[in-house]
Amino acid sequence: MSAGTLYGVGLGPGDPELITIKAARLIGAADVIAYHCARHGRSIARSVAEPYLRGDQIEEPLTYPLTVETTDHPGGYPGAIADFYTESAAKLAVHLDAGRSVVLLCEGDPLFYGSYMHMHKRLAPRYRTEVVPGVTSVSAAAAVAGRPLVEGEEILTVLPGTLPSEVLTEHLTGAGPAAVLKLGRTFEKVRKALLDAGRLDDALYVERATWPEGRIGRLSEVDPNTVPYFSLALLPSTASLATQPTDGKHPPPSPGGGPASILPAQGHGEINNGPGCGQLAGCGEVGGGVVGGGGSVSGGGVIVVGLGPGGRGWLTPEAQEALAWADELVGYGPYLERVPANPRQRRHASDNRVEAERARLALGLARAGARVAVVSSGDPGVFAMASAVLEAAEDPQWMDVPVRVVPGLTAAQAVASRVGAPLGHDFCTISLSDRLKPWEIIARRLDAAAAADFVIAIYNPASRSRRHQLDAARKLLLEHRAPGTPVVVGRDVGGAGESVEIVRLGELDTSTVDMRCLLIVGSSRTRVVERVDGTRAVFTPRGYPAS
């Protein structure tokens, strides 16, 4: 099998309409779409390219692991970021070796302060690569400002704002056009350098050029606390100041030749050449890595990941990062099917009744050096795999395996949100499954919760082979609750078969309930309200009457 091709695709400054025809074609045709993103999981590059994605492509997020201030890597920040780029290149190489075409999205131009170049340097010697240029932030800034960038024999100087102040001042001294990128936290240093160079009055501030929320105006009037990373300082050509537009769409020249006050920019795109993230300013950080409270994600380990109750919209950015980090995915078959396929990863599916075996498999893979994600529906710490993995990890042979838990939205929260706020006061959660605990304990706890007037979220209410528990629970609850107590029955909430029903406890049909359901039984204070649009809302008031 011949190796695949790596495409470094420039997306331009952020407006999807500024993506080139070739870039759009390659994005739509690629087998794999890769993009850099921060730990929060959002990627500007992906959002810009989204109109051109097919929807069935393999996605490979490359999540930056740290900011410049936080690393315990023995090589410091340079060593940590070098390891990240090496590991990212290895992820892409797996796809290329399998003959897949890989498009790595890059804001602006891939080879103009772009993150793509770090992959290019590592992969171009081994694979066919093609770079698709994009509109740079400097060009976009000049365009939204309506100012010529360079004219005639003028020389354009482009500087990163991360340079030392004295170096910036040296390069800015003189009359030539210039652009200083990567402002954000460097803004005050850049402004001082412009002042020392005698050019502050001429400097134009451009923020998020071609974005609807972009701004342009005099740099001297900008509040440093409002400056994002996606901004730059522009010293445009001075050759044509006398002919600048004054139509209200662009800031007219001031008497001293500088730009006018801060105005909204036109269009919708992005100012900087992208996160750049050569310095990772604003790119987020990993935090504890695999080990709770500290450590690194560079070695093997286990992350127990909560997928939430349904679709991608309820998958947290931290969970997305953990799934992208993993080489091995372990879990109950239907839950693994909810994770988008990535041929780089091996999957180990098993039955729902083998939690201990699943935990030992994950720990064994991690002990051998693999990065393992154990997936759970909902939250892994609520009647799910986190407890099973931590219990198995008590075995001395696994004690040195790093384990971390990534939370997810649990089913009780999801079902509650569909009807209002039934969990608005004290509540508890109880599983009716007697597979791991005797029914006598379940009944005793259910009786105590009902007597204490808790709202009760009931997990695992019934299955094909376990039907009597819910009937017994309903009978027990009716000893403490009125028959008219509202019960919310949520089925497959967040999934394709979602349904939510509000019934009275005395009229609950237990034959319609199965393992895909979660029940919320109201307290004596829980109310059902008929709304003007014909829908009903359920809520439990925050207050409680004095006894």
Wavefront OBJ file of the C-alpha trace (Angstrom):
o trace
v 0.000 0.000 0.000
v 1.371 3.401 -0.937
v 1.601 6.036 1.775
v -0.894 8.862 1.964
v -0.253 12.547 1.329
v -0.060 15.251 3.977
v -1.640 18.556 2.986
v -0.895 21.701 4.962
v -3.969 23.778 4.140
v -4.066 27.499 4.851
v -7.527 28.739 5.824
v -6.916 32.441 5.626
v -7.729 34.947 8.376
v -10.995 33.417 9.514
v -13.776 34.314 7.107
v -14.786 30.971 5.510
v -15.331 32.814 2.212
v -11.611 33.658 2.152
v -10.653 29.974 1.935
v -9.242 29.229 -1.505
v -11.053 26.956 -3.934
v -8.213 24.447 -3.744
v -8.253 24.431 0.052
v -12.012 23.823 0.079
v -11.665 20.960 -2.409
v -8.921 19.229 -0.408
v -10.788 19.648 2.884
v -13.875 18.026 1.392
v -11.940 15.140 -0.156
v -9.573 14.238 2.718
v -9.755 10.979 4.645
v -8.439 12.603 7.824
v -8.912 16.161 9.101
v -6.306 17.219 11.681
v -6.203 20.484 13.568
v -4.496 22.041 16.548
v -6.681 23.040 19.466
v -6.470 24.165 23.052
v -7.415 22.022 25.995
v -10.952 23.402 26.006
v -11.403 21.420 22.783
v -12.484 24.278 20.555
v -10.464 24.818 17.401
v -10.645 28.032 15.410
v -9.211 26.188 12.413
v -11.943 23.554 12.509
v -14.692 26.149 12.930
v -13.446 28.038 9.870
v -13.258 24.854 7.790
v -16.534 23.375 9.049
v -18.641 24.451 6.037
v -16.409 22.275 3.839
v -16.292 19.113 6.021
v -18.203 16.052 4.831
v -19.283 14.883 8.278
v -17.957 11.330 7.943
v -14.229 12.064 8.018
v -11.761 10.896 10.654
v -10.889 13.829 12.902
v -7.546 14.044 14.661
v -7.393 16.933 17.172
v -3.845 17.815 18.224
v -4.342 19.281 21.678
v -1.674 21.627 22.981
v -0.558 20.325 26.373
v 0.543 23.476 28.215
v 1.149 27.175 28.291
v 4.542 28.815 28.521
v 4.279 29.171 32.286
v 3.368 25.657 33.348
v 5.524 22.632 32.742
v 7.583 20.253 34.843
v 9.190 18.748 31.746
v 12.930 18.146 32.318
v 13.622 20.059 29.112
v 11.455 22.975 30.158
v 8.998 24.548 27.748
v 11.127 23.858 24.622
v 11.399 20.190 25.550
v 7.710 19.842 26.322
v 6.558 21.456 23.099
v 9.094 19.475 21.050
v 7.705 16.252 22.547
v 4.177 17.401 21.718
v 5.054 18.034 18.080
v 6.856 14.694 17.843
v 3.860 12.841 19.301
v 1.467 14.722 17.024
v 3.562 13.803 13.993
v 3.467 10.163 15.070
v -0.352 10.279 15.187
v -0.506 11.619 11.638
v 2.116 9.133 10.453
v -0.167 6.227 11.403
v -2.778 7.513 8.948
v -0.220 8.275 6.250
v 1.279 4.788 6.552
v -2.218 3.363 6.041
v -2.527 5.271 2.754
v -4.949 7.932 4.033
v -4.869 11.514 2.855
v -4.424 13.905 5.773
v -5.355 17.580 5.712
v -3.825 19.579 8.556
v -5.802 22.778 8.921
v -3.884 25.967 9.609
v -5.224 29.469 10.190
v -3.720 32.055 7.886
v -0.861 30.630 5.826
v 0.733 27.312 6.886
v 4.315 28.582 6.546
v 3.760 32.071 7.980
v 4.125 31.588 11.746
v 1.865 28.579 11.276
v 1.719 25.476 13.457
v 1.746 23.280 10.351
v 5.451 23.855 9.796
v 6.316 21.764 12.871
v 4.556 18.776 11.307
v 6.072 19.539 7.904
v 9.626 19.449 9.249
v 9.016 16.080 10.869
v 6.992 14.373 8.140
v 8.109 15.852 4.804
v 11.315 13.762 4.693
v 9.215 10.570 4.796
v 5.935 11.381 3.051
v 4.615 13.309 0.114
v 3.493 16.733 1.291
v 1.752 19.661 -0.326
v 1.294 23.130 1.138
v -1.747 25.189 0.145
v -1.113 28.864 0.908
v -3.683 31.052 2.617
v -4.366 34.749 3.133
v -2.182 36.004 5.996
v -3.284 38.084 8.955
v -1.147 40.989 7.737
v -2.959 41.114 4.401
v -6.330 40.833 6.164
v -5.459 43.646 8.568
v -4.502 46.005 5.751
v -7.680 45.070 3.890
v -10.099 45.793 6.750
v -8.221 49.008 7.544
v -8.383 50.111 3.913
v -4.727 51.145 3.974
v -2.045 50.189 1.452
v 0.418 47.872 3.134
v 3.521 48.609 1.064
v 3.952 50.700 -2.051
v 6.711 51.234 -4.592
v 10.082 50.394 -3.083
v 8.992 50.391 0.559
v 10.214 47.489 2.704
v 7.739 45.639 4.939
v 8.983 44.437 8.330
v 7.070 41.682 10.137
v 7.878 41.058 13.803
v 6.510 38.726 16.490
v 5.502 40.629 19.601
v 7.309 38.060 21.718
v 10.679 39.604 20.857
v 12.501 41.573 23.589
v 11.452 45.216 23.797
v 14.807 46.574 22.714
v 14.845 44.336 19.636
v 11.348 45.500 18.679
v 12.388 49.122 19.117
v 15.458 48.630 16.938
v 13.450 47.159 14.061
v 10.600 49.662 14.350
v 12.823 52.715 14.289
v 12.569 54.248 10.838
v 9.854 55.104 8.358
v 9.091 51.731 6.731
v 5.793 49.831 6.975
v 5.693 47.165 9.676
v 3.403 44.647 11.367
v 3.823 43.274 14.887
v 1.960 40.012 15.468
v 1.033 38.034 18.586
v -0.110 40.864 20.816
v -2.279 39.707 23.718
v -0.022 39.611 26.751
v 2.794 41.314 24.799
v 0.704 44.407 24.040
v 2.188 46.806 26.604
v 5.722 45.817 25.629
v 4.925 46.419 21.940
v 3.303 49.763 22.693
v 6.403 50.865 24.630
v 8.627 49.784 21.737
v 6.500 51.847 19.329
v 6.719 54.818 21.679
v 10.492 54.477 22.019
v 10.783 54.212 18.227
v 8.752 57.395 17.824
v 5.975 55.610 15.924
v 3.182 55.148 18.431
v 1.055 57.897 16.870
v 1.239 56.148 13.485
v 0.386 52.672 14.781
v -2.919 51.089 13.852
v -4.466 48.432 16.080
v -6.333 45.655 14.256
v -8.178 42.959 16.164
v -9.781 39.874 14.635
v -9.708 41.217 11.095
v -12.617 39.952 8.962
v -14.501 38.802 12.093
v -17.825 40.518 12.891
v -16.481 41.446 16.333
v -13.195 42.809 14.970
v -11.882 46.283 15.861
v -9.525 48.780 14.232
v -8.232 52.141 15.420
v -5.375 53.977 17.094
v -3.180 51.624 19.044
v -2.429 54.381 21.549
v -6.087 54.415 22.628
v -6.472 50.682 23.232
v -7.066 49.363 26.768
v -4.365 46.706 27.326
v -6.823 44.599 29.331
v -9.024 44.140 26.264
v -6.354 42.933 23.832
v -6.697 39.301 22.681
v -4.002 37.163 21.127
v -5.725 37.548 17.753
v -4.614 41.133 17.177
v -1.700 42.968 15.640
v -0.091 46.377 15.365
v 0.086 47.779 11.838
v 2.252 50.562 10.463
v 0.909 50.813 6.916
v 2.408 52.579 3.936
v 2.676 56.340 4.379
v 2.899 56.981 0.648
v -0.831 57.408 0.077
v -2.168 58.884 3.328
v -3.575 61.879 1.491
v -5.924 59.671 -0.491
v -7.277 57.453 2.305
v -11.055 56.806 2.304
v -13.298 58.712 4.674
v -16.548 56.926 3.885
v -17.196 55.710 7.431
v -16.217 52.126 6.640
v -12.559 52.718 7.428
v -10.949 54.985 10.022
v -9.849 58.217 8.304
v -6.292 59.409 8.844
v -5.742 61.626 11.849
v -4.026 65.004 11.482
v -0.764 63.435 12.574
v -1.055 60.639 10.028
v -2.179 58.017 12.567
v -5.426 56.042 12.564
v -8.687 57.239 14.034
v -10.380 56.035 17.213
v -11.341 52.389 17.757
v -14.087 51.298 15.348
v -15.688 47.918 14.588
v -13.910 46.054 11.812
v -15.794 44.815 8.756
v -16.312 41.196 7.721
v -15.900 37.991 9.675
v -12.624 36.217 10.049
v -9.491 36.215 12.124
v -6.738 38.661 12.773
v -3.661 36.697 13.675
v -2.152 34.039 11.505
v -3.850 31.691 13.925
v -3.070 30.716 17.481
v 0.482 30.450 16.193
v 0.997 28.686 19.444
v 4.701 28.650 18.844
v 4.440 30.354 22.224
v 1.087 28.787 23.100
v -0.264 32.005 24.566
v -3.904 31.480 25.325
v -3.854 27.880 24.149
v -4.917 26.394 27.470
v -3.132 23.868 29.590
v -3.449 20.250 30.481
v -3.472 20.573 34.253
v -2.941 17.291 36.019
v -2.165 15.125 33.015
v -3.016 11.463 33.568
v -2.145 11.388 37.237
v -4.673 13.098 39.471
v -3.141 16.354 40.694
v 0.088 16.258 38.679
v 2.268 14.352 36.262
v 2.591 14.136 32.516
v 0.579 12.579 29.705
v 3.709 11.576 27.820
v 3.739 7.982 29.119
v 1.160 5.237 29.550
v -1.816 5.510 31.854
v -5.570 5.132 32.182
v -8.146 7.889 31.815
v -11.711 6.944 32.662
v -13.836 9.146 30.416
v -17.467 10.164 30.760
v -19.156 10.487 27.369
v -22.258 12.154 28.725
v -25.722 10.757 28.065
v -25.970 11.395 24.340
v -24.509 13.181 21.345
v -21.302 15.099 20.732
v -22.825 18.305 22.089
v -22.753 16.830 25.597
v -19.174 15.566 25.342
v -16.939 17.933 27.296
v -13.762 19.397 25.777
v -11.719 17.609 28.435
v -13.293 14.298 27.436
v -12.560 14.998 23.758
v -8.943 15.671 24.670
v -8.694 12.414 26.614
v -10.162 10.398 23.739
v -7.737 11.985 21.267
v -4.839 11.241 23.626
v -5.596 7.516 23.807
v -4.082 4.693 21.765
v -6.437 2.079 23.204
v -10.177 2.433 23.880
v -11.805 0.066 26.363
v -15.503 -0.126 27.157
v -18.948 -1.611 26.819
v -19.632 -2.145 23.124
v -22.525 0.300 22.622
v -20.592 3.027 24.447
v -17.504 2.510 22.290
v -19.711 2.863 19.210
v -20.483 6.418 20.296
v -16.815 7.401 19.952
v -15.981 8.487 16.366
v -13.859 5.861 14.635
v -10.147 6.533 14.402
v -8.092 3.760 12.774
v -5.083 4.905 14.806
v -6.748 3.532 17.931
v -7.477 -0.068 18.919
v -10.861 -0.835 20.451
v -11.589 -3.430 23.117
v -15.345 -3.925 23.396
v -16.910 -6.164 26.018
v -20.222 -7.028 27.660
v -21.832 -4.760 30.232
v -21.386 -7.303 33.034
v -17.611 -7.610 33.031
v -16.549 -4.336 34.652
v -13.732 -5.914 36.699
v -12.258 -7.718 33.701
v -12.501 -4.515 31.655
v -10.682 -2.574 34.352
v -7.874 -5.143 34.572
v -7.488 -5.125 30.778
v -7.123 -1.346 30.789
v -4.589 -1.365 33.611
v -2.584 -4.111 31.905
v -2.434 -2.199 28.635
v -1.332 0.929 30.473
v 1.293 -0.971 32.449
v 2.776 -2.028 29.102
v 3.052 1.653 28.082
v -0.240 2.249 26.275
v -2.447 5.288 26.649
v -5.832 3.870 27.564
v -9.228 5.551 27.689
v -11.951 3.598 29.468
v -15.279 4.991 28.281
v -18.485 5.234 30.266
v -21.839 6.688 29.378
v -22.834 9.681 31.462
v -20.404 10.342 34.295
v -17.856 7.586 34.963
v -18.074 8.165 38.709
v -21.853 7.597 38.895
v -22.682 3.862 38.811
v -19.972 3.397 36.174
v -16.389 2.414 35.404
v -14.354 4.852 37.518
v -14.997 2.927 40.707
v -14.265 -0.405 39.008
v -10.907 0.827 37.681
v -9.829 2.373 40.986
v -10.856 -0.762 42.874
v -8.855 -2.948 40.489
v -5.909 -0.557 40.769
v -5.624 -1.406 44.484
v -3.942 -4.632 43.384
v -0.181 -4.205 44.008
v 0.627 -5.083 40.392
v -1.285 -1.991 39.203
v -0.454 0.467 41.976
v 2.093 2.357 39.847
v -0.272 2.797 36.872
v -1.483 6.433 36.615
v -5.278 6.727 36.681
v -7.356 9.848 36.140
v -11.125 10.373 35.934
v -12.670 12.828 33.461
v -16.244 13.709 34.451
v -19.241 13.731 32.170
v -22.807 14.971 32.231
v -24.824 12.364 34.105
v -28.253 11.100 33.067
v -30.079 12.680 36.002
v -28.941 16.133 34.940
v -29.831 15.478 31.304
v -33.340 14.233 32.049
v -33.956 17.045 34.545
v -32.954 19.658 31.970
v -35.574 18.415 29.533
v -38.446 19.266 31.870
v -37.086 22.159 33.930
v -35.528 21.834 37.381
v -36.889 18.876 39.336
v -33.505 18.604 41.106
v -33.738 22.179 42.351
v -33.654 21.129 46.017
v -32.100 18.228 47.938
v -32.008 15.024 45.919
v -30.298 11.656 45.866
v -29.504 8.977 43.289
v -30.256 5.288 43.732
v -29.637 2.355 41.405
v -32.269 -0.385 41.460
v -29.855 -2.980 40.087
v -29.354 -5.766 42.607
v -26.525 -7.382 40.657
v -23.852 -5.924 42.940
v -25.836 -5.278 46.130
v -28.763 -7.061 47.808
v -32.291 -5.836 47.241
v -32.748 -5.465 51.003
v -30.134 -2.677 51.061
v -31.734 -0.960 48.057
v -35.169 -1.083 49.683
v -33.853 0.267 52.982
v -32.120 3.202 51.292
v -35.118 3.931 49.068
v -37.409 3.941 52.123
v -35.102 6.330 53.991
v -34.836 8.714 51.033
v -38.596 8.717 50.531
v -39.234 9.323 54.227
v -36.764 12.234 54.199
v -38.647 13.777 51.257
v -35.704 13.774 48.868
v -36.271 14.053 45.137
v -34.994 10.678 43.924
v -33.228 9.962 40.640
v -33.540 6.248 39.908
v -30.832 4.676 37.722
v -31.046 1.170 36.216
v -34.776 0.920 36.987
v -35.481 -2.310 35.095
v -34.083 -4.739 32.541
v -35.374 -7.711 30.556
v -34.476 -10.100 33.383
v -35.071 -7.741 36.299
v -38.657 -6.503 36.411
v -39.907 -6.832 40.010
v -37.655 -4.190 41.573
v -39.405 -1.210 40.016
v -42.836 -2.488 41.046
v -41.548 -2.949 44.585
v -39.951 0.489 44.549
v -43.168 2.154 43.386
v -45.118 0.435 46.154
v -42.567 1.506 48.743
v -42.535 5.118 47.520
v -46.330 5.317 47.714
v -46.045 4.658 51.468
v -44.438 8.116 51.759
v -45.578 10.056 48.660
v -48.993 11.012 47.368
v -50.203 9.190 44.229
v -50.147 12.522 42.400
v -46.398 12.996 42.947
v -44.821 13.854 39.573
v -42.460 11.324 38.031
v -40.281 12.169 35.034
v -39.503 9.191 32.799
v -36.612 9.941 30.452
v -35.655 7.447 27.771
v -32.426 7.643 25.741
v -32.138 11.370 26.495
v -29.585 12.879 24.137
v -29.890 9.936 21.761
v -31.862 9.226 18.618
v -34.708 7.564 20.518
v -35.186 10.288 23.113
v -38.553 10.599 24.808
v -39.555 12.302 28.043
v -42.854 11.765 29.834
v -44.310 13.311 32.986
v -46.658 10.979 34.881
v -48.124 10.608 38.368
v -46.506 8.123 40.723
v -49.800 6.322 41.220
v -50.205 5.898 37.463
v -46.625 4.893 36.573
v -46.707 1.976 34.108
v -43.615 -0.001 35.078
v -43.962 -2.309 32.066
v -42.809 0.516 29.758
v -39.566 1.157 31.672
v -36.231 -0.464 30.854
v -32.479 0.112 31.198
v -32.524 3.002 28.739
v -34.710 4.952 31.149
v -33.995 7.173 34.120
v -36.747 8.158 36.533
v -36.936 11.283 38.660
v -39.484 10.979 41.468
v -40.485 14.338 42.879
v -40.661 15.322 46.539
v -43.749 16.643 48.284
v -42.721 20.109 47.072
v -42.157 19.295 43.391
v -44.589 21.043 41.057
v -45.805 20.630 37.486
v -46.649 23.883 35.705
v -48.666 24.206 32.513
v -47.000 26.822 30.310
v -48.698 29.144 27.813
v -47.170 27.268 24.856
v -48.887 24.041 25.938
v -45.774 22.409 27.404
v -45.315 21.403 31.027
v -42.396 22.241 33.298
v -41.382 20.396 36.452
v -39.445 22.075 39.225
v -38.711 21.712 42.924
v -38.650 25.082 44.728
v -35.440 26.155 46.450
v -37.332 27.049 49.618
v -38.894 24.648 52.102
v -41.603 25.390 54.672
v -40.517 25.508 58.307
v -41.670 22.559 60.407
l 1 2 3 4 5 6 7 8 9 10 11 12 13 14 15 16 17 18 19 20 21 22 23 24 25 26 27 28 29 30 31 32 33 34 35 36 37 38 39 40 41 42 43 44 45 46 47 48 49 50 51 52 53 54 55 56 57 58 59 60 61 62 63 64 65 66 67 68 69 70 71 72 73 74 75 76 77 78 79 80 81 82 83 84 85 86 87 88 89 90 91 92 93 94 95 96 97 98 99 100 101 102 103 104 105 106 107 108 109 110 111 112 113 114 115 116 117 118 119 120 121 122 123 124 125 126 127 128 129 130 131 132 133 134 135 136 137 138 139 140 141 142 143 144 145 146 147 148 149 150 151 152 153 154 155 156 157 158 159 160 161 162 163 164 165 166 167 168 169 170 171 172 173 174 175 176 177 178 179 180 181 182 183 184 185 186 187 188 189 190 191 192 193 194 195 196 197 198 199 200 201 202 203 204 205 206 207 208 209 210 211 212 213 214 215 216 217 218 219 220 221 222 223 224 225 226 227 228 229 230 231 232 233 234 235 236 237 238 239 240 241 242 243 244 245 246 247 248 249 250 251 252 253 254 255 256 257 258 259 260 261 262 263 264 265 266 267 268 269 270 271 272 273 274 275 276 277 278 279 280 281 282 283 284 285 286 287 288 289 290 291 292 293 294 295 296 297 298 299 300 301 302 303 304 305 306 307 308 309 310 311 312 313 314 315 316 317 318 319 320 321 322 323 324 325 326 327 328 329 330 331 332 333 334 335 336 337 338 339 340 341 342 343 344 345 346 347 348 349 350 351 352 353 354 355 356 357 358 359 360 361 362 363 364 365 366 367 368 369 370 371 372 373 374 375 376 377 378 379 380 381 382 383 384 385 386 387 388 389 390 391 392 393 394 395 396 397 398 399 400 401 402 403 404 405 406 407 408 409 410 411 412 413 414 415 416 417 418 419 420 421 422 423 424 425 426 427 428 429 430 431 432 433 434 435 436 437 438 439 440 441 442 443 444 445 446 447 448 449 450 451 452 453 454 455 456 457 458 459 460 461 462 463 464 465 466 467 468 469 470 471 472 473 474 475 476 477 478 479 480 481 482 483 484 485 486 487 488 489 490 491 492 493 494 495 496 497 498 499 500 501 502 503 504 505 506 507 508 509 510 511 512 513 514 515 516 517 518 519 520 521 522 523 524 525 526 527 528 529 530 531 532 533 534 535 536 537 538 539 540 541 542 543 544 545 546 547
